[in-house]
Amino acid sequence: MNLYRSMCLTAWLCITAACTSAPQPPATTEVPASVGAPTSETPAPKPAAPKTQISATFALLSQADSALNAEQPKRAILLLERAVRIEPRNFELWIRLSRAHLATHNLVAAKQHARKAIALADANASSAIEGARAKAWLQYAEVLEYAGQESEAASLRQRYRKRRG
């Protein structure tokens, strides 16, 4: 009887594995070159990035900016924390989160989020991100100044202000 059960279980597992396999991408059809296609090779268009994360982040960022302008930093923090959960590697979100925490006089969180922004900006070593790196360091300088460390903040501003993009 146990052999029968194990055979049934094995058959059931095989069937469910076959039914739940990953869907295959649809086959692409190519247009012949003689049907209105240009003779020179043109690169294929890149597939569009998923808009749900970007548009959701943008909406949350807009709402957070509105909340900060309306002097509602706690609401802005909640919105920015949501945005960070969607795009955790977006250094700009961490900078804004640092600013929002500064508005609530929470220096520990403001400093922590500014450092996270610096780490994310430094992780990308391309020259195009140089402005991002400067922006993150300038936010950290703002936190230091608020904490009473004016000389360190001035040193950072002097170093990164000319690089800001």
C-alpha positions as CSV (number, residue, x, y, z in Angstrom):
1,M,0.0,0.0,0.0
2,N,2.9,2.4,0.8
3,L,4.4,1.7,-2.6
4,Y,1.1,2.7,-4.2
5,R,0.9,5.9,-2.3
6,S,4.5,6.9,-3.1
7,M,3.8,6.2,-6.8
8,C,0.7,8.3,-6.7
9,L,2.5,11.1,-5.0
10,T,5.4,11.0,-7.5
11,A,2.9,11.1,-10.4
12,W,1.1,14.0,-8.8
13,L,4.3,15.9,-8.3
14,C,5.4,15.3,-11.9
15,I,2.0,16.5,-13.2
16,T,1.9,19.6,-11.1
17,A,5.5,20.5,-12.0
18,A,4.6,20.2,-15.7
19,C,1.6,22.4,-15.3
20,T,3.3,25.1,-13.4
21,S,6.4,25.5,-15.6
22,A,7.4,29.1,-16.4
23,P,5.6,30.6,-19.4
24,Q,7.7,30.9,-22.5
25,P,8.1,34.3,-24.1
26,P,6.1,34.8,-27.3
27,A,8.0,34.2,-30.6
28,T,9.0,37.3,-32.4
29,T,8.2,37.6,-36.1
30,E,10.7,39.4,-38.4
31,V,9.6,41.7,-41.2
32,P,11.4,40.9,-44.5
33,A,13.8,43.6,-45.6
34,S,11.8,44.1,-48.8
35,V,8.7,45.3,-47.0
36,G,9.4,48.9,-46.3
37,A,12.2,48.3,-43.9
38,P,15.2,50.6,-44.2
39,T,18.3,49.1,-45.9
40,S,20.7,50.1,-43.2
41,E,20.7,48.1,-40.0
42,T,18.9,50.0,-37.2
43,P,19.1,48.8,-33.7
44,A,16.0,47.1,-32.3
45,P,14.0,49.3,-29.9
46,K,14.8,48.5,-26.2
47,P,11.9,47.1,-24.3
48,A,10.2,49.6,-22.0
49,A,11.1,49.5,-18.4
50,P,8.3,48.6,-16.1
51,K,6.5,51.8,-15.4
52,T,4.8,50.7,-12.2
53,Q,7.8,51.3,-10.0
54,I,9.0,54.5,-11.7
55,S,5.5,56.1,-11.9
56,A,4.7,55.0,-8.3
57,T,7.9,56.4,-7.0
58,F,7.4,59.6,-8.9
59,A,3.9,60.0,-7.5
60,L,5.1,59.3,-4.0
61,L,7.9,61.8,-4.4
62,S,5.5,64.5,-5.7
63,Q,3.2,63.9,-2.7
64,A,6.2,64.0,-0.3
65,D,7.4,67.3,-1.8
66,S,3.9,68.7,-1.4
67,A,3.8,67.5,2.2
68,L,7.1,69.2,2.9
69,N,6.0,72.4,1.3
70,A,2.9,72.2,3.5
71,E,5.1,71.8,6.6
72,Q,4.0,68.2,7.1
73,P,7.3,66.4,7.4
74,K,5.9,63.3,9.1
75,R,3.6,62.7,6.2
76,A,6.5,63.2,3.8
77,I,8.6,60.7,5.7
78,L,5.9,58.1,5.4
79,L,5.6,58.7,1.7
80,L,9.3,58.6,1.1
81,E,9.7,55.4,3.1
82,R,7.2,53.8,0.8
83,A,9.1,55.1,-2.2
84,V,12.3,53.7,-0.8
85,R,10.7,50.3,-0.5
86,I,9.9,50.4,-4.2
87,E,13.3,51.7,-5.3
88,P,15.8,51.1,-2.6
89,R,18.8,52.0,-4.8
90,N,17.6,55.5,-5.7
91,F,20.0,57.8,-4.0
92,E,17.6,60.8,-4.5
93,L,14.9,59.2,-2.4
94,W,17.4,58.8,0.5
95,I,18.5,62.5,0.2
96,R,14.9,63.6,0.3
97,L,14.3,61.3,3.3
98,S,17.2,62.8,5.0
99,R,15.8,66.3,4.4
100,A,12.4,65.3,5.8
101,H,14.0,63.9,8.9
102,L,15.9,67.2,9.3
103,A,12.6,69.0,9.2
104,T,11.5,66.9,12.2
105,H,14.8,67.6,14.0
106,N,15.7,63.9,13.9
107,L,19.5,64.2,13.4
108,V,20.3,60.5,13.8
109,A,17.9,59.4,11.0
110,A,18.9,62.4,8.8
111,K,22.6,61.5,9.1
112,Q,21.9,57.8,8.5
113,H,19.9,58.5,5.3
114,A,22.4,61.0,4.0
115,R,25.2,58.4,4.4
116,K,23.0,55.8,2.6
117,A,22.6,58.3,-0.3
118,I,26.4,58.8,-0.4
119,A,27.0,55.0,-0.4
120,L,24.5,54.6,-3.3
121,A,26.0,57.4,-5.3
122,D,29.6,56.2,-4.6
123,A,28.6,52.7,-5.7
124,N,28.1,53.9,-9.2
125,A,31.6,55.0,-10.3
126,S,30.6,56.5,-13.7
127,S,31.4,60.1,-14.4
128,A,27.7,60.8,-15.1
129,I,26.9,60.2,-11.5
130,E,29.4,62.8,-10.2
131,G,26.6,65.3,-9.7
132,A,24.7,62.7,-7.7
133,R,27.7,62.1,-5.5
134,A,28.1,65.8,-4.9
135,K,24.4,66.2,-4.1
136,A,24.6,63.4,-1.6
137,W,27.7,64.9,0.1
138,L,26.1,68.3,0.2
139,Q,23.1,66.9,2.0
140,Y,25.4,65.3,4.5
141,A,27.0,68.7,4.9
142,E,23.6,70.2,5.7
143,V,23.0,67.6,8.4
144,L,26.4,68.3,9.9
145,E,25.8,72.0,9.9
146,Y,22.4,71.4,11.6
147,A,24.3,69.3,14.2
148,G,26.6,72.2,14.9
149,Q,29.6,70.9,13.0
150,E,30.0,74.0,10.9
151,S,33.7,73.5,10.0
152,E,33.2,70.0,8.6
153,A,30.1,71.1,6.7
154,A,32.0,74.1,5.2
155,S,34.8,71.8,4.2
156,L,32.4,69.4,2.4
157,R,30.6,72.3,0.7
158,Q,33.9,73.7,-0.5
159,R,34.9,70.4,-1.9
160,Y,31.6,69.4,-3.6
161,R,29.7,72.6,-4.4
162,K,31.6,73.2,-7.7
163,R,30.9,69.6,-8.8
164,R,27.1,69.7,-8.3
165,G,25.2,68.7,-11.4
